[in-house]
Amino acid sequence: MKKILTLTIVLMLTVIVSCGKKNTDNSVFSNTDKPSDPAATLELKKLFTISSENQTDTAAYLKMPMSLTSNKNGDIYILDVRAMNVKKFDSEGNYIKSIGRSGQGPGEFLYPNVMFIDNDTLNVTSVQPPKLVKFDLDGNFYYEKHIGQVQLQSLRMSRNGEHIASYVQKVMMKEGTMPDIEFSLAVIETDSLKAKSVLRSKTFSVNEIIQGKLDINDLIIPFVPGDEFIYVSENSDNQYRILAYDYEGNKKFEIRKDYKMIRYTPEEKQKYLDEMKKNSQGTQEIKIGNFKKAISSMHTDKYGRLLVVPNVDRNLDSTGVYVDIFKDGKFLNRADYSEIQDKEAVGLIKMFSNQEFYIGDRLYVMSMEDLSIDVYEY
């Protein structure tokens, strides 16, 4: 995982601290740990794995997968940052072709960082030069445009394909010193890729990261765009709280659940610090708090449910990883999730070890360490 964390931080740093939206509703769904529907579950059936080991064409080898999407036919598109292309596989995991290549010409990019499908168009953004490149779903290039110095990070699309939410990074250069970074979590216009409404925003100095003045765990806010609302974690270590906004940026309601603060064990904390120091080149100090964030990640599934992966106390929970299932603000049940997430991963390392993509009736689990994608149906 050498240098992967450094590159990922450059591409994905997210600081979302302040908030202040209009037309706030006061609806609060308060939940206990008692399930309201014990029959609700998440049953996963593994279908196949995509990896370099089972490929006969070297062009299909995964070098640094960063994102994934799928079209209505079930074809799979994998954004490979290091290979500077998008690899297309069919619905059974067979390699079809690579789309795009390294360069600065038409249909080429350097360090592509965002990918999404809008109707019949595959969209890929490039860091250098900063542009949006468009292909048809067969990989034929037909259009590109420059998008300025503002970069989208960790873009996610609602299941119905109508809404996009993303972190937006703007670098502000300062003569004689490290630049400032403005980070926002925003609803994005599909055509222009400009922010339609900003949910949260924060400006910080790169030096604050390098000198260990900011805990990077404070900078990663779990969020997921649903068909009707975008769900944003409060990113707290002392409460389990999710805020729901409409796509105009108005807060509509809250989801809360009983929660007990979970302290890092000394072993977990030391492991996290060692991993971060090893992979965060150029960073002088690593800062980490004493308690875990209540929520690790969030997703929406084909049943219209909100899936929330919390952090857990390893001393009390033998499995170590589970998912809380909500519907219409109500806690339905808890399901085992240990097959999907490594129970030994802690802090930011968990995010960089696996990514999950719920698309259609499938779950795609991308391992950024094993360079593989496990495909499940549910």
Secondary structure by P-SEA (a helix, b strand, c coil): ccaaaaaaaaaccccccccccccccccccccccccccccbbbbbbbccccccccccccccccccccccccccccbbbbbbccccbbbbbccccccccccccccccccccccccbbbbcccbbbbbbcccbbbbbbcccccccccccccccccccccccccccbbbbbbbbbbbbccbbbbbbbbbcccccccccccccccbbbbbaaaaaaccccccccbbbbbbcccbbbbbccccccbbbbbbcccccccbbbbcccccccccaaaaaaaaaaaaaccccccbbbbccccccccccccccccbbbbbbbbccccccccbbbbbbcccccccccccccccccccccccccccccccccccbbbbbcccccbbbbbcc
